[in-house]
């Protein structure tokens, strides 16, 4: 929905004019601006997951155990889900470009402090700051991409911006891990700082500004839950992400139990390449096929879990399962954020803030639930739990045919 449509009629004409001129007049997507957003998404995703590949070196320098160092990922997620909703409400009146630049500056500062710190407590504070910056960014980026797109191309714009997620997982983490092994883990985080500085200049140069909400137009954050379609879309988001994380967080352990621990990097590479294909396909068809693509994504991930559960004694079929998983999951962030944004309408930013919060809660919950299942029922319980959780996901998507995941695209 256009910002001009979200602004009350009493708003100044200059505010409306700013929004209109920011939309490409030739009906084409502003690729340079969208790629800047994709790079911001890449920074957000990679900053969160980079410590996973650098834990041994980080723990040695910080003088703590690897499990304690692993909490640098947890505190990032905690910083995000604790602050996304209140900060989005507090900054609702800010210009969107100012807010985006602020969040990217937060990443630059947090990654710099992480790179130079030799104190565990200071490192944890820096990682929490990065999580706060992520909360601001995630609540902002999807709506920003939608507003920059001509009518009818919003889904493609979001897909381009969200491409930073699979690129970070499939290429960024392995590259950051390699850089850390060759030059040291601190260099890997300093490289993230350098990329943040580059994207700050990129955003300043090519990304158009959009006004925030006028004070009279702001509704209480929780009121968005009463908007038809928002609650089912948020439910699907929470449960789908929980199901995915239960298996993804422990995929290396799962593969090790199958005797394929030495092939974990190749299995994840297969997942990552298939994810890129998935997000490309979703970006090409989301404008008219949001509902069908969401159902197809859930079915592909379910098929992957079924193969992992039943046919994991065949290494070849394990790779097939990884490919199905990536193909199904790659476009899910775009699909779910688009569904929540469209359902939210004039309260899209508030809905996105709730999505960010629930997404991170589901990720944290997936790690906890997956660990309990692994210890209590064994590694085969992980793919079976994914199948169990995807059943209500499919039921809600199929049932929300009027609002949330509509059978007919809104005009």
C-alpha positions in Angstrom: 0.0 0.0 0.0 1.3 3.4 -0.9 2.4 5.7 1.9 0.3 8.4 0.4 -2.7 6.1 1.0 -1.6 5.6 4.6 -1.4 9.3 5.3 -4.5 11.1 6.5 -6.2 13.6 4.2 -5.0 16.3 6.5 -1.4 15.6 5.8 0.5 18.3 3.8 0.7 18.1 0.1 4.5 18.1 0.3 4.4 14.8 2.2 2.2 13.2 -0.5 4.5 14.6 -3.3 7.5 13.1 -1.6 6.0 9.7 -1.7 4.8 10.0 -5.3 8.1 11.1 -6.7 9.8 8.2 -4.9 7.8 5.7 -7.0 9.4 5.0 -10.4 7.5 6.8 -13.1 8.3 4.4 -15.8 6.7 1.4 -14.1 10.0 -0.4 -13.7 11.5 -1.7 -10.5 14.3 0.6 -9.0 16.9 -2.2 -9.0 19.8 -0.2 -7.5 17.7 0.8 -4.6 16.3 -2.7 -4.1 19.8 -4.2 -4.3 20.8 -1.8 -1.5 18.0 -3.2 0.6 19.0 -6.7 -0.3 22.5 -5.9 0.9 21.1 -4.6 4.1 19.1 -7.8 4.6 22.4 -9.7 3.9 24.2 -7.8 6.6 21.3 -8.4 9.0 21.2 -12.2 8.4 24.9 -12.7 8.3 25.6 -10.7 11.4 23.2 -13.0 13.3 24.7 -16.3 12.0 28.4 -15.5 11.5 29.5 -16.6 15.1 28.3 -20.1 14.3 31.3 -20.7 12.0 33.8 -18.9 14.3 32.9 -20.3 17.7 36.2 -22.1 18.5 38.4 -19.1 17.7 36.1 -16.7 19.4 35.8 -18.7 22.6 39.6 -19.0 22.8 40.1 -15.2 22.5 37.3 -14.4 24.8 38.3 -17.0 27.4 34.9 -18.7 27.7 33.6 -22.1 26.5 32.1 -22.6 23.1 28.7 -23.1 24.5 29.0 -19.7 26.2 30.2 -18.1 23.0 27.2 -19.7 21.2 25.0 -17.4 23.4 26.2 -14.5 21.2 23.6 -15.8 18.7 21.0 -16.1 21.4 21.4 -12.6 22.8 21.1 -11.2 19.2 17.7 -12.9 18.8 16.7 -11.7 22.3 17.7 -8.1 21.4 15.5 -8.3 18.3 12.3 -9.8 19.7 12.4 -7.6 22.9 12.8 -4.3 21.0 11.1 -4.7 17.6 7.6 -3.8 18.6 8.4 -0.9 21.1 11.0 0.6 18.8 8.8 0.4 15.8 6.1 2.2 17.7 8.5 4.8 19.0 9.9 5.6 15.6 6.7 5.4 13.6 6.9 9.1 12.8 10.5 9.0 11.6 11.3 9.2 7.9 11.9 5.7 6.6 15.4 6.5 5.1 16.6 8.1 8.4 15.5 5.0 10.2 17.1 2.6 7.8 20.4 4.5 8.0 20.2 4.5 11.8 19.8 0.7 11.8 22.7 0.1 9.4 24.9 2.5 11.5 24.0 0.3 14.5 25.3 -2.8 12.7 28.6 -0.9 11.9 29.1 0.0 15.5 28.1 -3.4 16.9 30.3 -5.4 14.5 33.3 -3.1 15.2 33.0 -3.5 18.9 32.6 -7.3 18.5 35.8 -7.3 16.3 38.0 -5.4 18.8 36.5 -6.7 22.1 38.5 -9.1 24.3 35.9 -9.0 27.0 33.0 -11.4 26.9 30.5 -9.1 28.6 31.3 -6.3 26.2 30.9 -8.7 23.3 27.5 -9.7 24.5 26.4 -6.1 24.8 27.6 -5.5 21.2 25.7 -8.5 20.0 22.5 -7.3 21.8 22.9 -3.9 20.1 23.1 -5.7 16.7 19.9 -7.5 17.6 18.2 -4.2 18.4 19.4 -2.8 15.0 18.0 -5.9 13.4 14.6 -5.4 15.0 14.4 -1.9 13.5 15.6 -3.1 10.1 13.3 -6.2 9.8 10.2 -4.2 10.7 11.1 -1.6 8.0 12.6 -3.4 5.0 9.6 -5.2 3.6 7.4 -2.2 3.7 10.2 -0.1 2.2 10.5 -2.4 -0.7 6.8 -2.5 -1.3 6.5 1.3 -1.4 9.4 1.7 -3.9 7.7 -0.6 -6.4 5.1 0.3 -9.1 1.7 -1.1 -8.6 1.6 -4.8 -9.4 5.3 -5.4 -8.8 5.4 -5.2 -5.0 5.9 -9.0 -4.6 8.9 -8.9 -7.0 10.4 -6.0 -5.1 10.1 -7.8 -1.8 11.7 -10.9 -3.3 14.7 -9.0 -4.5 15.1 -7.4 -1.1 14.7 -10.7 0.7 17.3 -12.4 -1.5 19.8 -11.3 1.0 18.7 -14.1 3.4 19.5 -17.2 1.3 22.6 -15.5 -0.1 23.8 -14.9 3.5 23.1 -18.5 4.5 24.4 -20.2 1.4 27.4 -18.0 0.6 27.9 -15.5 3.4 28.4 -17.9 6.3 30.9 -20.2 4.4 32.8 -17.2 3.1 32.9 -15.6 6.6 34.0 -18.8 8.1 36.8 -19.2 5.5 37.9 -15.6 6.1 38.0 -16.2 9.8 40.1 -19.3 9.4 42.6 -17.6 7.1 42.9 -14.1 8.6 41.2 -14.5 12.0 37.6 -14.2 13.3 38.1 -10.5 14.1 38.8 -9.7 10.4 35.5 -11.4 9.5 33.6 -9.0 11.7 35.6 -6.0 10.5 34.6 -7.0 6.9 31.0 -6.8 8.1 31.7 -3.3 9.4 33.2 -2.3 6.0 30.2 -3.7 4.2 27.9 -1.7 6.5 29.7 1.5 5.7 29.4 0.8 2.0 25.7 0.1 2.2 25.3 3.3 4.3 26.6 5.3 1.4 24.7 3.3 -1.1 21.4 3.9 0.7 22.1 7.6 1.1 22.8 7.9 -2.7 20.0 5.8 -4.3 17.3 4.8 -1.9 14.3 7.3 -1.9 12.8 8.6 1.3 9.3 7.9 2.6 7.6 9.7 5.4 6.6 8.0 8.6 3.1 7.9 10.0 1.5 11.2 11.1 0.8 11.1 14.8 -3.0 11.0 14.3 -2.7 8.0 12.0 -0.9 5.8 14.5 -2.9 3.0 16.1 -1.9 1.0 19.2 0.4 -1.8 18.1 -1.8 -4.6 19.4 -4.8 -3.3 17.6 -3.4 -4.7 14.3 -4.3 -8.2 15.6 -8.0 -7.3 15.0 -7.3 -6.6 11.3 -8.7 -9.6 9.3 -6.0 -11.9 8.0 -3.2 -10.7 10.3 -3.6 -13.3 13.0 -3.7 -16.3 10.6 -0.6 -15.0 8.8 1.2 -14.5 12.1 0.2 -18.0 13.2 1.5 -19.5 10.0 4.8 -17.5 10.4 5.4 -18.7 14.0 4.7 -22.4 13.4 6.4 -22.6 10.0 9.6 -21.0 11.4 9.4 -23.1 14.5 9.2 -26.3 12.3 12.1 -25.2 10.1 14.4 -24.2 13.0 13.9 -27.5 14.9 15.6 -29.3 12.1 17.9 -26.6 10.7 19.5 -25.8 14.1 20.5 -29.5 14.5 21.1 -30.5 10.9 24.8 -31.1 11.5 24.0 -33.4 14.5 21.3 -35.1 12.5 23.7 -35.8 9.6 26.3 -37.0 12.0 23.9 -39.6 13.3 23.4 -40.7 9.7 27.1 -41.1 9.3 27.3 -38.1 7.0 28.8 -35.6 9.4 31.7 -35.0 7.1 29.3 -34.0 4.3 27.3 -31.4 6.3 28.9 -28.5 4.3 27.8 -30.1 0.9 24.3 -30.8 2.2 23.9 -27.2 3.4 25.3 -26.0 0.1 22.7 -28.0 -1.7 20.1 -26.5 0.6 21.4 -23.0 -0.1 21.5 -23.3 -3.9 18.0 -24.7 -3.9 16.9 -21.8 -1.7 18.2 -19.3 -4.3 16.1 -21.1 -6.9 13.1 -21.0 -4.6 13.3 -17.3 -3.9 13.7 -16.6 -7.7 10.6 -18.6 -8.5 8.6 -16.9 -5.7 9.7 -13.5 -6.9 8.5 -14.2 -10.4 5.1 -15.5 -9.4 4.2 -14.0 -6.0 2.1 -11.2 -7.5 -0.6 -13.6 -8.6 0.1 -16.8 -6.7 0.8 -15.9 -3.0 -1.7 -18.5 -1.7 -0.6 -21.3 -4.0 3.1 -20.7 -3.5 2.7 -20.7 0.3 0.9 -24.1 0.1 3.5 -25.4 -2.3 6.3 -24.3 0.0 4.8 -26.0 3.0 4.3 -29.2 1.0 7.9 -29.2 -0.3 9.3 -28.8 3.2 7.0 -31.5 4.4 8.2 -33.8 1.6 11.7 -33.0 2.6 11.0 -33.9 6.2 9.4 -37.2 5.1 12.4 -38.2 3.1 14.7 -37.4 6.0 12.5 -39.5 8.3 12.0 -42.5 6.1 14.8 -42.7 3.5 17.8 -41.2 5.3 19.7 -44.5 4.9 20.4 -43.4 1.3 23.0 -40.5 1.0 21.6 -39.7 -2.4 18.1 -39.2 -1.0 19.5 -37.0 1.8 20.7 -34.6 -0.9 17.3 -34.8 -2.6 15.7 -34.0 0.8 18.0 -31.0 1.2 17.2 -29.7 -2.3 13.4 -30.0 -1.6 13.9 -28.3 1.7 15.8 -25.4 0.2 13.4 -25.1 -2.8 10.4 -24.9 -0.4 12.0 -22.7 2.3 13.9 -20.2 0.0 10.8 -18.1 -0.7 9.1 -18.5 2.6 10.4 -15.2 4.2 9.1 -13.3 1.2 5.8 -15.1 1.1 5.1 -14.6 4.9 6.2 -11.0 5.0 4.2 -10.2 2.0 1.1 -11.9 3.5 1.5 -10.1 6.8 2.1 -6.8 5.0 -0.9 -7.1 2.7 -3.2 -8.2 5.5 -2.0 -5.4 7.8 -2.9 -2.7 5.2 -2.6 0.7 6.9 -1.0 -1.0 9.9 1.6 -2.9 7.8 4.5 -1.6 9.8 3.0 -2.7 13.1 2.2 -6.1 11.6 5.8 -6.4 10.4 7.1 -5.6 13.8 5.0 -8.4 15.3 6.2 -10.7 12.6 9.9 -9.9 13.5 9.1 -10.6 17.1 7.4 -13.9 16.6 9.9 -15.0 14.0 12.7 -14.6 16.5 10.7 -16.2 19.3 10.1 -19.2 16.9 13.8 -19.4 16.1 14.7 -19.4 19.8 11.9 -21.9 20.5 13.1 -24.1 17.7 16.5 -24.4 19.2 15.1 -25.3 22.6 12.4 -27.7 21.3 14.9 -29.4 18.9 17.4 -29.9 21.7 14.7 -31.5 24.0 13.6 -33.8 21.2 17.1 -34.8 20.4 17.9 -35.6 24.0 14.6 -37.3 24.8 13.5 -39.1 21.6 16.6 -39.2 19.4 17.5 -37.6 16.0 14.7 -39.1 14.0 12.2 -37.2 16.1 13.3 -34.0 14.4 11.9 -34.5 10.9 8.8 -36.2 12.3 8.2 -33.0 14.4 8.5 -30.9 11.3 5.7 -33.0 9.6 3.5 -32.7 12.7 3.9 -28.9 12.9 3.3 -28.3 9.2 -0.2 -29.9 9.4 -1.8 -26.9 11.2 0.3 -24.6 8.9 -1.4 -26.1 5.8 -4.8 -26.1 7.5 -4.6 -22.4 8.3 -3.3 -21.3 4.9 -6.1 -23.3 3.2 -8.7 -21.9 5.6 -7.6 -18.3 5.3 -8.8 -18.0 1.7 -10.6 -14.6 2.3 -8.1 -12.8 4.5 -4.4 -13.7 5.2 -3.8 -16.0 2.2 -6.7 -14.9 -0.2 -7.7 -17.0 -3.1 -8.1 -13.8 -5.1 -5.5 -11.1 -5.3 -6.7 -7.8 -3.9 -6.9 -5.0 -6.4 
